Amino acid sequence: MTAFTAASFNPQLDLELKREVAVPPKLVWRAWTEPELLMKWFTPAPWRTTACEIDLRPGGKFRTVMEGPNGERNDSTGCFLAVEPERLLVFTDALGPGFRPTGGGFMTASVTIEPTAGGTLYTAIAYHKDEAAKTRHEEMGFHQGWGAALDQLVALAKGL
């Protein structure tokens, strides 16, 4: 069986967060794959993740509910496309559980976890269908939001 290879990063269509973090890959993996942990870091404060369902296999459900401080609510259900323990997660909201088309979809994302001498090289890429979707995600605060969420993941993982 060959390893899954995500699409190549395209700077015209995609957004990337790459950072070395001082926690081992095993803890980064746990933070991403255990619902009770993911809910503690996934959404940048003051937003909160109030529900999470993870069926950790290709085609398995990945659902999060994010709630904002003013009553905003985002309930997103998608599926995992690839799961390689302690190495790679790929998920999308364009497909639901069982790879069923959702009729929409905002992005596909990959999270790559690579061991380093100091911890983990963490690479998250958000893949978009066109430049307009990428720009919309950038304007929503991709870099700040995903960076803050990663900071929260690291703080949580250091306490595990």
HELIX and SHEET records of a PDB file:
HELIX    1   1 PRO A   25  THR A   33  1                                   9    
HELIX    2   2 PRO A   35  TRP A   41  1                                   7    
HELIX    3   3 PRO A   97  PHE A   99  5                                   3    
HELIX    4   4 GLU A  131  GLU A  139  1                                   9    
HELIX    5   5 PHE A  142  LYS A  158  1                                  17    
SHEET    1   A 7 ASP A  14  VAL A  21  0                                        
SHEET    2   A 7 GLY A 119  TYR A 127 -1                                        
SHEET    3   A 7 THR A 108  THR A 116 -1                                        
SHEET    4   A 7 LEU A  88  THR A  92 -1                                        
SHEET    5   A 7 ARG A  73  GLU A  84 -1                                        
SHEET    6   A 7 LYS A  61  GLU A  67 -1                                        
SHEET    7   A 7 ARG A  48  ILE A  54 -1                                        
SHEET    1   B 2 LEU A  95  GLY A  96  0                                        
SHEET    2   B 2 ARG A 100  PRO A 101 -1                                        
END                                                                             
